[in-house]
């Protein structure tokens, strides 16, 4: 197991229903090569040396809790699905007294490698950033949030496709939903997020702009392989992940 120089803990977002899976089963419980999707993110969290692991659950919360009981996890229930920023805010009490880096993972990204997370964490530490977002460059970024940078290469904001200008839509670097953030900054920042956007949701991506307002540094860590950060949203993507794992 990797031993981070300073404390590292993980927060896994796993509350979504997964409507496009066309199934009554919570998305993170769908089997991939005989294991539930969430299992893969939990493995990564452990292998990178997480001091504590909290999981935000929502849809079929009790079933998810039972499936992963006895593993030393802290479960946080998000009763209303009001966005990723709201999900992290719900977890604030689970990290009370914790000082260190919080790694935010998604419960539906099974191909992510621990080595990639370690590289993200080390860049976050090296650059003394308040928050570092993992990004990837896509040929066709379609509906993903675009990463807007300044001339120094620092991240200025992440804009959701629905809220993007025509110029921003031409950006091919996108947000993967995976972050390292300093605990003190993170839980203060998510308390300041508003839902003034097309979806009326509390977007975690807004912490990038909040960092700028606070005079804190926001960085990006670019991953080379889009498959590694692929989220599973459809049965077809689940099949593709099984082929890639096989």
N, C-alpha and C positions, 0 to 999 in steps of 0.2 A: 504493500500500500504506500502511496505517495505521502510524504510528510511535509506539508506546507510550512514555510518559514514562520508564518504567523497564523492565527486561527482562521479557518475556513469552514463555513457551514452551508448547507444547501436548502433551498426552498423550491419545491417542485409543484408546478401548477397543473392540477389534474382534476379540475371541477367540471369540465365541459361535458355536454351530452353527446356530441358527435353526431349531429343530425344526418350528415351526409354519408354516414356508415350504413344507413338504412337498416338499423337494428335497434332493438330495445336495450341492448347491453351498453353500459357506460363505455365510452371510447377506450379509456385506459385499461379496461378489462378484456378487450379483444385479444384473442390468442395470436401470437406470432412465433412460429417454430416451437409451439407447445408451451409458451410462457406468456403471461399477460403483458401488454405493451409497457405498462408502468414499471415492470420489473427491470427493464433495460436502463431507465433513468435512475432507478434506485442503485443499480450496480455502479453506474458512473459516479454517483454521489459518494458512495462508500469508497470506491477505488481511488478517488482523489483526496481522501483523508478528511472528509467532513466530520467536524466535531459533533454537530447535530444535524438531523435531517427532518424537516417539516414538509408535510404534503397538504396542499389545499384541495379539499374534496367538495363535491357538490352533488352532481347527479349520481343517484344510487350510492350515496355516501356510506351507508351502513355496510353494503356489500363490499365496497372498496376497503373499508376499515377492517372487516372480517378477513378478507383475502390476504391482507398484509399485516395482520396482527402478530404480535410476538417478535417484531423486528426492531424494536427500539425507536419507532417513528413517532413524531408528534403530528397528530392530525388536526387540521384547522378546517372548520366547515364554512363554506361560502354559500349561505342559504339563497341569496339572490345573485344571479349571474350578471353583475354590473360592469364587467370588464376586468382586464388583467391588473390594472392599477388598484382596483378595489380588492382583488384577490390578495395582493401583497399587503395591503392595509389590514386585511383581516388577520394576517399572520404576525402582526406587530407584537402581540403579547407573547407569542411562542418564542420570540427572540429577546424578551425582556432581560436586561443585564448582560446581553451578549455584545462584545466589542470585537469586531473583526470584519472579514469579507463575507458577504452573502452571495453565493452562487445561485442564480435563478435559472432553473431548468424547466423544460416542458415535458409533461408526462406522455407525450405522443411522438417523441423524436428518438426512435430506438437505435439508430445507426451511429450515434455520436460516440467518439472514442475518448477514453480518459486522457490520453496524451494531448488531444486537442484542447480539452478543458484546462489541463495543466499549463499549456502554452498561453491560453487566454488569461489565466490567473497571474502568471508570471509577468505578462505584458502590463496587466492592470497595476501590479505592484511597482514594476520598473518605472512606469510613466507617472506614478503618483496621481492616478485619476480617481475621481469620486465614483465614476461609473464607466465601465467599458462594455460595449455591446458587441456581440459576435455577429458578423455580417457575412454575406456571400454575394458575389456578382453573378447575375443570371442573364442569359441571352434574352429571355422574355420575362420581365419581372411581374407581368400581369397585375394581380390584385394585392401584391405585397407592399408593406410600408417602405418608403424610400428613405435612404440615409443621406442627409444633406450635410456637407462638410464645408469648412472655411478653407482659405488658402494654406493654412498650416496643417491641414489634414485632420483637424479636430472636428468632432461631430457637433453640429450646431442644433440639429433637430432631426427627429424621425417623423415623417408625415405619412399618414395613412392614405392609401390610394384614393379613397372617396373625397379626401380633403385636399389632395395635391393639385397644384397648378399644372398647366400643360408642360412647362419647363421642368418641374419636379418629376412629372411622370416619365420623362426621358432618362432619368437616373436609373442605372442598372444595379447599383449596390443596394441590397435590401436587408432588412432586419430579420434575424432568425428567431427572436424572442428569448435568446439566451444572454445573460448578463453576469458580470461581476460588479458588485457595488459595495461601498463601505456602509456598514450597518447604520451608523449614526446619520449619514446623509440619506440613505434609502428610506428609512421609516419616517423621517421628517418630510422628505420630498413627496412620498405618496399621499401624505395628509394634505398636500397643497394642490393635488390634481383636480381639475374641474371636468365636467362632462359636456362642455360646450363644443360639440362636434357633430358630424352627420349621424353618427350612431347613438348619440347620447350615452356614451359609455365612458368609464374612467380608464384611459389608456396608460399603461405603464410607460410607454414610449415618451410621454410628456416629461418624465424625470430628466431627460436630456436637456430640454430647454430650461427646466428649473435649475439644473446644475449651472448653466450659463448665467442665469440671473443671480445666482449665489456666488459667482466668481470661481466656481469649481470646474475642474477639467473633466471633459467627457471624451473618451477615446473609442476607437473601433479596432476589432481584431478580425481580419478577413480570413475566412476559411476557403480553401481551394476547391474542395469537392462538394458540390451542391447536394449530392445524395446523403452525405453524412449529417446534414442539418435538415433533412426532409421531414416535415410533419406528416403524420398519417391522418388523412381526413376522409378517405374513401376506401371501399373494398379493393379497388384497383391499386391504390398506393400500398395497402397492406400486402397484397400479392407481390408487388415489386420489391418491398422490403424483405419479404421471405426469400425471394430469388437472390437478392444481394447478400443476404446473410448465409444462404446455402452455398 
